[in-house]
Amino acid sequence: MAALAALAEGACAHATSRPPAETQRLSHDTSKPSGQGLRRSVPHPEETGHYGDRVDIRALVFDVFGTVVDWRSGVARDIRQLGSGVDAEAFADAWRSRYLPSMDRVRGGELPWTNLDDLHRASLDELLVEFEVPDVPEDMRTDLVLAWHRLDPWPDSVPGLEQLKRRFIIASLSNGNVALLVDMAKHGRLPWDTVLSAELFGHYKGDPEVYLGAARLLGLQPQQVMMVAAHIDDLAAARACGLRTAYVHRPQEYGPAAAPPPVTDPEADISVDSMTELAERLDT
């Protein structure tokens, strides 16, 4: 992903050097009632940010897997239907480990655009063989893929999102396909104003089309949008495209035995330990 962030930086620098639709959006008319309550000026931590001392943040877009929802516990819960002979947590970890390589095959042109449900299904079929449970019926395989649609939010996610929604547009910005994200929002009562997905742009995150496309669909300039994620490489790619960034520390994403993630992202505008803390920080 570090390489992807570097590629995104170059691609976004090229994109923002000319006036495409993604970057040349008029600011909202804040004299209209629809804009009231959405404008927040967020100072750069050192008051010397690339876009000046203060920038109006109108929208927050969120990575979902690991940042908003606990994918590991949710997937392991459904894997247990395969029986006690399968280590459900190890299976969940192995399935997640196929995530980036699968998307890289799409990015590299080895596969045409393929949504995340289909990538998950291909990885599942391989893992069932590796874990020596190949005789799983088709209906169970389909249901296991849908495990990614019914992941539970972290305890702070919904309260924090509800607080943030009072002042900002809030939206997902995930590699999950639209159907997956809608199902997940209904399951977890995630209060999105809209669902934005890599599927809408035919690119996965890391590619600038996703970050710039999100700003375009929201009718905003990139610097008016803040990307929120628990993954530093995702934030680096967003920042290269001109978005502001907030890092959420999720030490339990990969389970208690995994190496802990960084506590903060020194390059991010804000680093927090929860969504509720993010809401409080942006409200000051």
C-alpha positions as CSV (number, residue, x, y, z in Angstrom):
1,M,0.0,0.0,0.0
2,A,2.9,2.4,0.5
3,A,3.7,2.0,-3.2
4,L,0.0,2.7,-4.0
5,A,0.2,5.9,-1.9
6,A,3.3,7.0,-3.9
7,L,1.5,6.3,-7.2
8,A,-1.5,8.1,-6.0
9,E,0.6,11.1,-5.0
10,G,2.0,11.3,-8.5
11,A,-1.3,10.8,-10.2
12,C,-3.1,13.3,-8.0
13,A,-0.4,15.9,-8.6
14,H,-1.0,15.5,-12.3
15,A,-4.8,15.6,-11.9
16,T,-4.8,18.7,-9.7
17,S,-2.4,20.6,-12.0
18,R,-5.2,21.2,-14.5
19,P,-8.9,22.0,-14.0
20,P,-10.9,18.8,-14.3
21,A,-14.4,18.4,-12.9
22,E,-13.0,16.5,-9.8
23,T,-11.0,19.5,-8.6
24,Q,-12.8,22.6,-10.0
25,R,-16.0,22.6,-7.9
26,L,-17.7,25.8,-6.7
27,S,-18.1,26.1,-3.0
28,H,-21.5,25.6,-1.6
29,D,-23.5,28.8,-1.1
30,T,-23.5,28.9,2.7
31,S,-26.1,31.6,2.8
32,K,-28.7,29.0,1.9
33,P,-30.3,27.0,4.7
34,S,-29.1,23.7,3.4
35,G,-25.5,24.7,4.1
36,Q,-26.1,25.7,7.7
37,G,-24.4,23.6,10.3
38,L,-22.1,21.9,7.8
39,R,-19.2,24.4,7.7
40,R,-16.4,23.7,10.2
41,S,-13.0,25.4,10.1
42,V,-10.4,22.9,11.2
43,P,-6.9,24.2,11.9
44,H,-3.9,22.3,10.8
45,P,-2.1,21.0,13.9
46,E,0.9,23.3,13.2
47,E,-1.2,26.1,11.7
48,T,0.9,25.8,8.5
49,G,-1.2,23.3,6.5
50,H,-0.9,23.0,2.8
51,Y,-4.2,24.8,2.3
52,G,-3.6,27.6,4.8
53,D,-4.2,28.0,8.5
54,R,-7.9,27.1,8.4
55,V,-9.9,25.1,5.9
56,D,-13.6,24.6,5.8
57,I,-14.3,20.9,6.2
58,R,-17.8,20.1,4.7
59,A,-17.8,16.4,4.6
60,L,-16.1,13.4,6.2
61,V,-15.7,10.1,4.3
62,F,-14.8,7.0,6.1
63,D,-12.9,3.8,5.5
64,V,-15.2,1.1,6.8
65,F,-13.5,-2.3,7.3
66,G,-11.5,-2.0,10.5
67,T,-12.2,1.7,10.9
68,V,-16.0,1.7,11.4
69,V,-16.7,-2.0,11.8
70,D,-15.0,-5.0,13.4
71,W,-14.5,-7.3,10.4
72,R,-12.4,-9.9,12.2
73,S,-15.0,-10.8,14.9
74,G,-17.9,-10.7,12.5
75,V,-16.3,-12.9,9.8
76,A,-15.0,-15.4,12.4
77,R,-18.5,-15.6,13.9
78,D,-19.9,-16.9,10.6
79,I,-17.0,-19.1,9.8
80,R,-17.8,-21.1,12.9
81,Q,-20.7,-22.7,11.0
82,L,-17.9,-24.7,9.2
83,G,-17.4,-26.7,12.4
84,S,-15.1,-26.9,15.3
85,G,-12.3,-28.3,13.2
86,V,-11.7,-24.9,11.5
87,D,-9.9,-22.1,13.4
88,A,-12.4,-19.3,12.7
89,E,-10.1,-16.5,13.6
90,A,-7.2,-17.9,11.5
91,F,-9.6,-18.3,8.6
92,A,-10.9,-14.7,9.0
93,D,-7.3,-13.5,9.0
94,A,-6.3,-15.5,6.0
95,W,-9.4,-14.3,4.1
96,R,-8.6,-10.7,4.9
97,S,-5.0,-11.3,3.8
98,R,-6.2,-12.0,0.3
99,Y,-7.9,-8.6,0.2
100,L,-5.1,-6.4,-1.2
101,P,-3.6,-9.0,-3.5
102,S,-7.0,-9.6,-5.1
103,M,-7.5,-5.8,-5.7
104,D,-4.0,-5.6,-7.1
105,R,-5.0,-8.0,-9.8
106,V,-7.7,-5.6,-10.8
107,R,-5.5,-2.6,-10.6
108,G,-2.8,-4.3,-12.7
109,G,-5.2,-5.3,-15.4
110,E,-5.0,-9.0,-14.8
111,L,-8.7,-9.0,-14.0
112,P,-11.4,-6.6,-15.4
113,W,-13.2,-4.5,-12.8
114,T,-14.5,-7.0,-10.2
115,N,-16.4,-6.0,-7.2
116,L,-15.5,-7.0,-3.6
117,D,-18.2,-9.6,-3.2
118,D,-16.8,-11.5,-6.2
119,L,-13.2,-11.1,-5.0
120,H,-14.2,-12.4,-1.6
121,R,-15.9,-15.4,-3.2
122,A,-12.9,-16.3,-5.3
123,S,-10.7,-16.1,-2.2
124,L,-13.2,-18.1,-0.1
125,D,-13.1,-21.0,-2.6
126,E,-9.3,-21.1,-2.4
127,L,-9.3,-21.0,1.4
128,L,-11.8,-23.8,1.8
129,V,-9.4,-26.0,0.0
130,E,-6.4,-24.8,2.0
131,F,-8.3,-25.3,5.3
132,E,-9.3,-28.8,4.1
133,V,-13.1,-28.1,4.0
134,P,-13.7,-28.3,0.3
135,D,-17.1,-29.9,0.3
136,V,-19.0,-26.8,1.4
137,P,-22.4,-26.5,-0.5
138,E,-23.0,-23.5,-2.7
139,D,-25.7,-22.0,-0.5
140,M,-23.3,-21.9,2.5
141,R,-20.5,-20.4,0.4
142,T,-22.9,-17.6,-0.7
143,D,-23.9,-17.1,2.9
144,L,-20.3,-16.9,4.0
145,V,-19.5,-14.2,1.5
146,L,-22.5,-12.3,3.0
147,A,-20.7,-12.4,6.3
148,W,-18.9,-9.2,5.1
149,H,-22.3,-7.5,4.8
150,R,-23.3,-8.0,8.4
151,L,-20.3,-6.8,10.4
152,D,-20.9,-5.1,13.7
153,P,-19.7,-1.5,14.3
154,W,-17.1,-0.8,17.0
155,P,-18.9,0.4,20.1
156,D,-17.9,4.1,19.5
157,S,-18.8,4.1,15.8
158,V,-22.5,4.8,15.8
159,P,-22.5,7.4,18.6
160,G,-19.5,9.2,17.0
161,L,-21.1,9.2,13.6
162,E,-24.3,10.5,14.9
163,Q,-22.5,13.4,16.6
164,L,-20.5,14.1,13.4
165,K,-23.6,14.0,11.3
166,R,-25.0,17.0,13.1
167,R,-22.3,19.2,11.6
168,F,-20.9,17.4,8.5
169,I,-22.0,15.4,5.6
170,I,-20.8,11.8,6.5
171,A,-20.4,9.0,4.0
172,S,-18.6,5.8,3.6
173,L,-15.7,5.6,1.2
174,S,-14.9,1.9,1.1
175,N,-13.7,-0.7,-1.3
176,G,-16.8,-2.6,-0.4
177,N,-19.4,-2.7,-3.2
178,V,-22.6,-0.6,-2.9
179,A,-24.9,-3.6,-2.0
180,L,-22.4,-4.7,0.7
181,L,-22.3,-1.2,2.2
182,V,-26.0,-0.7,2.2
183,D,-26.6,-4.1,3.9
184,M,-23.9,-3.2,6.5
185,A,-25.4,0.2,7.2
186,K,-28.8,-1.4,7.8
187,H,-27.3,-4.2,9.9
188,G,-25.2,-1.8,12.1
189,R,-27.5,1.2,11.9
190,L,-24.7,3.3,10.4
191,P,-26.2,6.8,9.9
192,W,-24.6,7.7,6.6
193,D,-25.9,10.6,4.5
194,T,-24.9,8.6,1.5
195,V,-22.9,5.5,0.6
196,L,-19.8,6.0,-1.6
197,S,-18.0,3.0,-2.9
198,A,-15.0,2.3,-5.0
199,E,-17.4,0.5,-7.2
200,L,-18.9,3.8,-8.3
201,F,-15.5,4.8,-9.8
202,G,-14.4,1.5,-11.2
203,H,-11.2,1.8,-9.1
204,Y,-10.1,0.6,-5.7
205,K,-8.7,2.9,-3.0
206,G,-5.1,4.0,-3.6
207,D,-6.2,5.1,-7.0
208,P,-6.8,8.8,-7.1
209,E,-10.1,8.4,-9.0
210,V,-11.7,7.2,-5.8
211,Y,-10.7,10.2,-3.6
212,L,-11.2,12.8,-6.2
213,G,-14.4,11.1,-7.4
214,A,-15.8,11.2,-3.8
215,A,-15.2,15.0,-3.6
216,R,-16.8,15.5,-7.0
217,L,-19.9,13.5,-6.2
218,L,-20.3,15.6,-3.0
219,G,-19.9,18.8,-5.0
220,L,-16.9,19.8,-3.0
221,Q,-13.2,20.6,-3.5
222,P,-10.8,17.8,-2.3
223,Q,-9.6,20.0,0.6
224,Q,-13.1,20.4,1.9
225,V,-13.3,16.6,2.5
226,M,-11.7,14.8,5.3
227,M,-10.8,11.1,4.9
228,V,-11.1,9.1,8.1
229,A,-9.3,5.8,8.4
230,A,-7.4,3.4,10.7
231,H,-4.9,2.7,7.9
232,I,-2.0,5.1,7.3
233,D,-1.6,4.2,3.6
234,D,-5.2,5.0,2.9
235,L,-4.8,8.4,4.5
236,A,-1.5,9.0,2.6
237,A,-3.2,8.3,-0.7
238,A,-6.1,10.6,0.2
239,R,-3.8,13.3,1.3
240,A,-1.9,13.1,-1.9
241,C,-5.1,14.0,-3.7
242,G,-5.7,17.1,-1.5
243,L,-8.1,15.6,1.1
244,R,-7.7,16.4,4.8
245,T,-7.1,13.3,7.0
246,A,-8.0,11.9,10.4
247,Y,-6.4,8.7,11.8
248,V,-8.4,6.5,14.1
249,H,-6.4,4.1,16.3
250,R,-7.9,0.6,16.2
251,P,-5.6,-1.6,18.2
252,Q,-7.9,-4.6,18.1
253,E,-8.5,-4.7,14.4
254,Y,-6.3,-7.8,13.8
255,G,-6.8,-9.3,17.2
256,P,-4.9,-9.3,20.5
257,A,-1.9,-11.4,19.1
258,A,-1.2,-9.1,16.1
259,A,1.5,-6.4,16.1
260,P,-0.2,-3.2,17.3
261,P,-0.8,-0.4,14.7
262,P,0.7,3.0,15.2
263,V,-0.9,5.0,18.0
264,T,-0.9,8.1,15.8
265,D,-0.3,9.2,12.2
266,P,2.0,12.2,12.4
267,E,1.1,13.2,8.9
268,A,-2.7,13.3,9.6
269,D,-4.5,16.5,10.6
270,I,-6.0,14.7,13.6
271,S,-5.2,11.4,15.4
272,V,-7.8,10.0,17.8
273,D,-8.7,6.8,19.6
274,S,-12.4,6.8,18.8
275,M,-15.1,8.3,16.6
276,T,-16.6,10.1,19.6
277,E,-13.2,11.7,20.2
278,L,-13.1,12.7,16.6
279,A,-16.5,14.4,17.0
280,E,-15.3,16.2,20.1
281,R,-12.1,17.4,18.4
282,L,-13.9,18.7,15.4
283,D,-16.4,20.4,17.5
284,T,-13.9,22.6,19.2
